[in-house]
Amino acid sequence: MSDIPLHHIVYGTCTDYVTGETLTDTDDERIRQQIARFLVEEKGYPKTSLEMRRKIETLFSGQFVASKIDIALHFKGKRVMIIRYAPGSLVTRERSAIAAARVLDKEYRIPLAVVTNGREAEVLDTDTGDVIGTGLAAIPSQDELAAMFAELQFPPFSDKAKCERELRILNAFDVEICCAGGPCALPRAPEGRGND
C-alpha cells in the first residue's frame, strides 16, 4: 500500500473499463468503474459515448480547485449528461453538479446531470435545478435518451457573469479538505498536495 492520507486505501492499479488506461485502484475508483460498467452493460451505451475523467479548474481568492466530472455521456454529437460520483449525501452534491454541467462545454449547457454515491442517484435538470428522477434505475438508458433527445435543450451558456458565478460555485463546493488537514490527493496526482 502507498503512504497517503489515512482514509485512502490503495490496492495497486486497475484497468479503466472504458479506456483501458491504468489507474490507481481505490475503493472510490472501483465504484466509478462499476458505474461505467452499469452504463454500458445495463443502460446500453457504447463505450465510445462515455468520456471519462474530465476536469474544470478554477482559481478564486487564491483557492485552486480541480472539479471532477467522472463521466460525460455523448449522444448524437453532443454531451447530454454528466455523472459525478462522491460518497455520502447526494443533496449536498446537486448544486455543484448543475454548475459543472452548465460550464463544462463552452458551446452549450449540458441538459442533464447525475449525482450518485454508487448506491443511490439523482437525475437533475440543469436548467431548473429540479430532481427529475431518483435511484440508479432513473438514469436514462440510451433508448430512453433517444426518445427524449428532441425535447432536450442545449442553449448557449455564454453570459460571462453567469459563467463566473457557476465557476465560483464549483470552486467553493468542490474544495477538498480531508482528515490530513489539507487538499486531498492521491500520490502523484496533479491536483492538491499529493505525496510523491
DOTIDO-433685 format. One record per residue (C-alpha): residue in one letter; residue number from 1; x, y, z. Coordinates in Angstrom, 1 decimal. Example, Ala and Ser with C-alpha at 12.3 -4.5 7.8 and 13.67 -1.06 7.14 Angstrom:
<recs>
@rest:a&nr:1&east:12.3&north:-4.5&up:7.8
@rest:s&nr:2&east:13.7&north:-1.1&up:7.1
</recs>
This chain:
<recs>
@rest:m&nr:1&east:0.0&north:0.0&up:0.0
@rest:s&nr:2&east:1.1&north:3.6&up:-0.7
@rest:d&nr:3&east:1.8&north:6.1&up:2.1
@rest:i&nr:4&east:-1.1&north:8.5&up:1.6
@rest:p&nr:5&east:-3.7&north:10.2&up:3.8
@rest:l&nr:6&east:-5.3&north:7.6&up:6.1
@rest:h&nr:7&east:-8.8&north:7.3&up:4.5
@rest:h&nr:8&east:-7.4&north:6.3&up:1.1
@rest:i&nr:9&east:-6.5&north:2.6&up:0.7
@rest:v&nr:10&east:-4.6&north:1.9&up:-2.4
@rest:y&nr:11&east:-4.8&north:-1.7&up:-3.7
@rest:g&nr:12&east:-2.4&north:-1.2&up:-6.5
@rest:t&nr:13&east:-3.6&north:-0.5&up:-10.0
@rest:c&nr:14&east:-6.7&north:-1.3&up:-12.1
@rest:t&nr:15&east:-7.6&north:-1.0&up:-15.8
@rest:d&nr:16&east:-10.2&north:1.5&up:-16.8
@rest:y&nr:17&east:-13.3&north:-0.3&up:-18.1
@rest:v&nr:18&east:-13.9&north:2.2&up:-20.9
@rest:t&nr:19&east:-10.4&north:3.5&up:-21.9
@rest:g&nr:20&east:-8.1&north:0.7&up:-20.9
@rest:e&nr:21&east:-5.9&north:3.2&up:-19.0
@rest:t&nr:22&east:-4.1&north:2.1&up:-15.9
@rest:l&nr:23&east:-5.5&north:3.8&up:-12.8
@rest:t&nr:24&east:-4.8&north:3.9&up:-9.1
@rest:d&nr:25&east:-7.0&north:1.2&up:-7.6
@rest:t&nr:26&east:-9.0&north:2.6&up:-4.6
@rest:d&nr:27&east:-12.5&north:1.9&up:-3.2
@rest:d&nr:28&east:-13.8&north:5.1&up:-4.9
@rest:e&nr:29&east:-12.3&north:4.1&up:-8.3
@rest:r&nr:30&east:-13.9&north:0.7&up:-8.0
@rest:i&nr:31&east:-17.3&north:2.3&up:-7.6
@rest:r&nr:32&east:-16.5&north:4.6&up:-10.6
@rest:q&nr:33&east:-15.7&north:1.6&up:-12.7
@rest:q&nr:34&east:-19.0&north:-0.1&up:-11.6
@rest:i&nr:35&east:-20.9&north:3.0&up:-12.7
@rest:a&nr:36&east:-19.2&north:2.9&up:-16.1
@rest:r&nr:37&east:-19.9&north:-0.8&up:-16.5
@rest:f&nr:38&east:-23.6&north:-0.2&up:-15.4
@rest:l&nr:39&east:-24.0&north:2.4&up:-18.2
@rest:v&nr:40&east:-22.6&north:0.1&up:-20.8
@rest:e&nr:41&east:-23.9&north:-3.3&up:-19.8
@rest:e&nr:42&east:-27.3&north:-2.3&up:-18.3
@rest:k&nr:43&east:-28.1&north:1.0&up:-19.9
@rest:g&nr:44&east:-27.0&north:0.2&up:-23.4
@rest:y&nr:45&east:-24.4&north:2.9&up:-24.1
@rest:p&nr:46&east:-21.4&north:2.1&up:-26.2
@rest:k&nr:47&east:-18.1&north:2.7&up:-24.5
@rest:t&nr:48&east:-17.4&north:5.3&up:-27.2
@rest:s&nr:49&east:-20.1&north:7.5&up:-25.8
@rest:l&nr:50&east:-18.5&north:7.7&up:-22.4
@rest:e&nr:51&east:-16.0&north:10.5&up:-21.9
@rest:m&nr:52&east:-14.0&north:9.7&up:-18.7
@rest:r&nr:53&east:-12.4&north:11.9&up:-16.1
@rest:r&nr:54&east:-13.0&north:15.5&up:-17.3
@rest:k&nr:55&east:-11.9&north:18.4&up:-15.0
@rest:i&nr:56&east:-12.9&north:22.0&up:-14.6
@rest:e&nr:57&east:-10.1&north:24.0&up:-13.0
@rest:t&nr:58&east:-10.9&north:27.2&up:-11.0
@rest:l&nr:59&east:-8.9&north:29.7&up:-9.1
@rest:f&nr:60&east:-10.7&north:32.3&up:-6.9
@rest:s&nr:61&east:-9.2&north:34.1&up:-3.9
@rest:g&nr:62&east:-6.1&north:32.0&up:-4.1
@rest:q&nr:63&east:-8.0&north:28.7&up:-3.9
@rest:f&nr:64&east:-7.3&north:26.4&up:-6.7
@rest:v&nr:65&east:-9.8&north:23.6&up:-7.2
@rest:a&nr:66&east:-9.9&north:20.8&up:-9.9
@rest:s&nr:67&east:-13.6&north:19.8&up:-10.1
@rest:k&nr:68&east:-14.0&north:16.3&up:-11.4
@rest:i&nr:69&east:-16.6&north:15.1&up:-13.8
@rest:d&nr:70&east:-16.4&north:11.3&up:-13.7
@rest:i&nr:71&east:-18.3&north:10.6&up:-16.9
@rest:a&nr:72&east:-19.8&north:12.8&up:-19.6
@rest:l&nr:73&east:-22.2&north:11.0&up:-21.9
@rest:h&nr:74&east:-22.3&north:11.8&up:-25.6
@rest:f&nr:75&east:-25.3&north:11.3&up:-27.9
@rest:k&nr:76&east:-25.7&north:12.5&up:-31.4
@rest:g&nr:77&east:-22.5&north:14.5&up:-31.2
@rest:k&nr:78&east:-23.4&north:16.4&up:-28.0
@rest:r&nr:79&east:-22.7&north:16.0&up:-24.4
@rest:v&nr:80&east:-26.1&north:15.3&up:-23.0
@rest:m&nr:81&east:-25.4&north:14.2&up:-19.4
@rest:i&nr:82&east:-22.7&north:14.3&up:-16.8
@rest:i&nr:83&east:-22.3&north:11.9&up:-13.9
@rest:r&nr:84&east:-20.5&north:12.9&up:-10.7
@rest:y&nr:85&east:-19.7&north:10.3&up:-8.1
@rest:a&nr:86&east:-18.9&north:11.0&up:-4.5
@rest:p&nr:87&east:-19.6&north:9.0&up:-1.3
@rest:g&nr:88&east:-22.2&north:10.3&up:1.2
@rest:s&nr:89&east:-25.1&north:12.6&up:0.8
@rest:l&nr:90&east:-26.5&north:13.3&up:-2.7
@rest:v&nr:91&east:-28.3&north:16.6&up:-1.9
@rest:t&nr:92&east:-25.0&north:18.3&up:-0.9
@rest:r&nr:93&east:-23.7&north:17.5&up:-4.4
@rest:e&nr:94&east:-26.6&north:18.7&up:-6.5
@rest:r&nr:95&east:-25.7&north:22.4&up:-6.9
@rest:s&nr:96&east:-22.1&north:21.7&up:-7.9
@rest:a&nr:97&east:-23.2&north:19.1&up:-10.5
@rest:i&nr:98&east:-25.5&north:21.6&up:-12.0
@rest:a&nr:99&east:-22.8&north:24.2&up:-12.1
@rest:a&nr:100&east:-20.4&north:21.7&up:-13.8
@rest:a&nr:101&east:-23.0&north:20.8&up:-16.5
@rest:r&nr:102&east:-23.6&north:24.5&up:-17.2
@rest:v&nr:103&east:-19.9&north:25.3&up:-17.8
@rest:l&nr:104&east:-18.1&north:22.1&up:-18.9
@rest:d&nr:105&east:-18.9&north:22.6&up:-22.6
@rest:k&nr:106&east:-18.1&north:26.1&up:-23.9
@rest:e&nr:107&east:-20.8&north:26.0&up:-26.6
@rest:y&nr:108&east:-23.9&north:25.0&up:-24.6
@rest:r&nr:109&east:-25.4&north:24.0&up:-21.3
@rest:i&nr:110&east:-25.4&north:20.2&up:-20.9
@rest:p&nr:111&east:-29.1&north:19.4&up:-20.1
@rest:l&nr:112&east:-28.8&north:16.6&up:-17.6
@rest:a&nr:113&east:-26.6&north:15.9&up:-14.6
@rest:v&nr:114&east:-26.5&north:12.8&up:-12.3
@rest:v&nr:115&east:-25.1&north:12.7&up:-8.8
@rest:t&nr:116&east:-24.5&north:9.3&up:-7.3
@rest:n&nr:117&east:-22.8&north:7.6&up:-4.3
@rest:g&nr:118&east:-22.8&north:4.3&up:-6.1
@rest:r&nr:119&east:-26.0&north:3.1&up:-4.3
@rest:e&nr:120&east:-28.3&north:6.0&up:-4.9
@rest:a&nr:121&east:-28.6&north:8.5&up:-7.6
@rest:e&nr:122&east:-30.5&north:11.7&up:-8.6
@rest:v&nr:123&east:-31.0&north:12.9&up:-12.1
@rest:l&nr:124&east:-31.1&north:16.7&up:-12.4
@rest:d&nr:125&east:-32.5&north:19.1&up:-14.9
@rest:t&nr:126&east:-29.6&north:21.6&up:-15.3
@rest:d&nr:127&east:-31.9&north:24.4&up:-16.4
@rest:t&nr:128&east:-34.3&north:24.4&up:-13.4
@rest:g&nr:129&east:-32.1&north:22.5&up:-10.9
@rest:d&nr:130&east:-35.0&north:20.1&up:-10.3
@rest:v&nr:131&east:-34.6&north:16.5&up:-9.4
@rest:i&nr:132&east:-36.4&north:14.7&up:-12.2
@rest:g&nr:133&east:-35.5&north:11.1&up:-11.2
@rest:t&nr:134&east:-34.2&north:9.2&up:-8.2
@rest:g&nr:135&east:-32.4&north:5.9&up:-8.0
@rest:l&nr:136&east:-29.9&north:4.3&up:-10.4
@rest:a&nr:137&east:-32.8&north:3.0&up:-12.4
@rest:a&nr:138&east:-33.8&north:6.6&up:-13.2
@rest:i&nr:139&east:-30.6&north:7.2&up:-15.1
@rest:p&nr:140&east:-31.9&north:7.2&up:-18.7
@rest:s&nr:141&east:-30.8&north:4.3&up:-20.9
@rest:q&nr:142&east:-29.6&north:5.0&up:-24.4
@rest:d&nr:143&east:-33.0&north:4.1&up:-25.8
@rest:e&nr:144&east:-34.7&north:6.4&up:-23.2
@rest:l&nr:145&east:-32.3&north:9.2&up:-24.0
@rest:a&nr:146&east:-33.0&north:8.7&up:-27.7
@rest:a&nr:147&east:-36.7&north:9.1&up:-27.1
@rest:m&nr:148&east:-36.3&north:12.3&up:-25.1
@rest:f&nr:149&east:-33.5&north:13.8&up:-27.1
@rest:a&nr:150&east:-35.8&north:16.0&up:-29.3
@rest:e&nr:151&east:-37.1&north:17.7&up:-26.1
@rest:l&nr:152&east:-33.7&north:18.4&up:-24.6
@rest:q&nr:153&east:-32.4&north:21.9&up:-24.8
@rest:f&nr:154&east:-28.8&north:22.9&up:-25.5
@rest:p&nr:155&east:-28.8&north:26.7&up:-25.1
@rest:p&nr:156&east:-25.5&north:28.6&up:-25.1
@rest:f&nr:157&east:-24.3&north:29.4&up:-21.6
@rest:s&nr:158&east:-22.2&north:32.3&up:-22.6
@rest:d&nr:159&east:-23.1&north:35.2&up:-20.3
@rest:k&nr:160&east:-19.7&north:35.9&up:-18.6
@rest:a&nr:161&east:-21.3&north:36.9&up:-15.2
@rest:k&nr:162&east:-23.4&north:33.7&up:-15.1
@rest:c&nr:163&east:-20.4&north:31.6&up:-16.1
@rest:e&nr:164&east:-18.2&north:33.1&up:-13.4
@rest:r&nr:165&east:-21.0&north:32.5&up:-10.8
@rest:e&nr:166&east:-21.1&north:28.8&up:-11.7
@rest:l&nr:167&east:-17.3&north:28.6&up:-11.6
@rest:r&nr:168&east:-17.3&north:30.2&up:-8.2
@rest:i&nr:169&east:-19.9&north:27.7&up:-7.0
@rest:l&nr:170&east:-17.6&north:24.8&up:-8.2
@rest:n&nr:171&east:-14.6&north:26.4&up:-6.5
@rest:a&nr:172&east:-16.5&north:26.7&up:-3.2
@rest:f&nr:173&east:-18.3&north:23.4&up:-3.2
@rest:d&nr:174&east:-15.5&north:21.1&up:-4.6
@rest:v&nr:175&east:-12.6&north:22.1&up:-2.4
@rest:e&nr:176&east:-11.5&north:19.0&up:-0.6
@rest:i&nr:177&east:-10.2&north:19.3&up:2.9
@rest:c&nr:178&east:-9.5&north:15.9&up:4.3
@rest:c&nr:179&east:-8.7&north:14.5&up:7.7
@rest:a&nr:180&east:-5.0&north:15.1&up:7.0
@rest:g&nr:181&east:-5.7&north:18.8&up:7.1
@rest:g&nr:182&east:-5.2&north:19.9&up:3.5
@rest:p&nr:183&east:-6.3&north:19.2&up:0.0
@rest:c&nr:184&east:-6.9&north:15.6&up:-0.6
@rest:a&nr:185&east:-5.0&north:13.9&up:-3.4
@rest:l&nr:186&east:-3.6&north:10.6&up:-4.3
@rest:p&nr:187&east:0.2&north:10.1&up:-4.7
@rest:r&nr:188&east:1.5&north:11.7&up:-7.9
@rest:a&nr:189&east:-2.0&north:13.3&up:-8.6
@rest:p&nr:190&east:-1.7&north:16.6&up:-10.4
@rest:e&nr:191&east:-4.2&north:18.3&up:-8.1
@rest:g&nr:192&east:-3.9&north:19.1&up:-4.5
@rest:r&nr:193&east:-0.9&north:18.1&up:-2.3
@rest:g&nr:194&east:-0.1&north:14.5&up:-3.0
@rest:n&nr:195&east:2.8&north:12.6&up:-1.6
@rest:d&nr:196&east:5.5&north:11.5&up:-4.1
</recs>
